[in-house]
């Protein structure tokens, strides 16, 4: 999934699905991921209002792979 502003609803869906697939309540997931239950509620409803750091904590805590591609300048310079 390429993370863009238009993809945020899909991110919310994937975060919710990963949490539920693992049988975790919001409180349990918050404990595992190092965020608050209210943050998980916000991330699952409107991740555009959430900090990127906490979204990364939640996603990786749920076992989702997160990656960031190269910057445009790097691609033009041949740097990976």
C-alpha positions in Angstrom: 0.0 0.0 0.0 1.4 3.4 -1.0 0.7 5.8 1.8 -1.0 9.0 0.4 -3.7 11.3 1.7 -6.2 9.4 -0.4 -5.1 6.0 1.0 -5.7 7.0 4.7 -9.2 5.4 4.8 -7.6 2.1 3.6 -4.9 2.5 6.3 -7.6 2.8 8.9 -9.3 -0.3 7.5 -6.1 -2.3 7.6 -5.2 -1.2 11.1 -8.6 -2.3 12.3 -8.5 -5.6 10.5 -5.0 -6.4 11.8 -6.1 -5.7 15.4 -9.3 -7.7 15.1 -7.6 -10.6 13.3 -5.3 -10.9 16.4 -8.3 -10.8 18.7 -7.2 -7.7 20.5 -9.4 -5.0 22.0 -8.3 -1.4 21.6 -7.0 -1.4 25.2 -5.0 -4.6 24.6 -3.5 -3.3 21.3 -2.7 0.0 23.0 -0.7 -1.8 25.7 1.2 -3.9 23.1 1.9 -0.9 20.8 2.7 1.8 23.4 -0.1 4.1 22.5 -3.4 5.0 24.2 -6.8 3.3 23.4 -8.1 6.7 22.3 -5.3 6.9 19.8 -6.2 3.6 18.3 -9.8 4.8 18.1 -8.6 7.9 16.2 -6.3 6.0 14.0 -9.0 3.6 13.0 -11.5 6.3 12.2 -9.3 9.2 10.9 -5.6 8.5 10.7 -5.0 11.8 8.9 -5.3 13.5 12.3 -2.7 11.3 13.9 1.0 11.7 14.3 3.1 9.6 11.9 5.3 8.4 14.8 2.3 6.9 16.6 0.9 5.4 13.5 4.2 3.7 12.9 4.2 2.4 16.5 0.7 1.1 16.0 1.3 -0.5 12.6 4.6 -2.2 13.6 3.1 -3.2 17.0 0.4 -5.0 15.1 3.0 -6.8 13.0 2.4 -4.8 9.8 5.4 -4.0 7.7 6.0 -0.3 7.2 8.5 1.0 4.6 9.5 4.4 3.3 10.7 4.6 -0.3 13.5 6.8 -1.5 13.2 10.5 -1.9 12.7 11.9 -5.4 16.1 13.5 -5.2 17.7 10.1 -4.3 16.1 8.4 -7.2 17.4 11.1 -9.6 20.9 10.7 -8.2 20.7 6.9 -8.4 20.8 6.5 -4.6 18.5 3.8 -3.0 
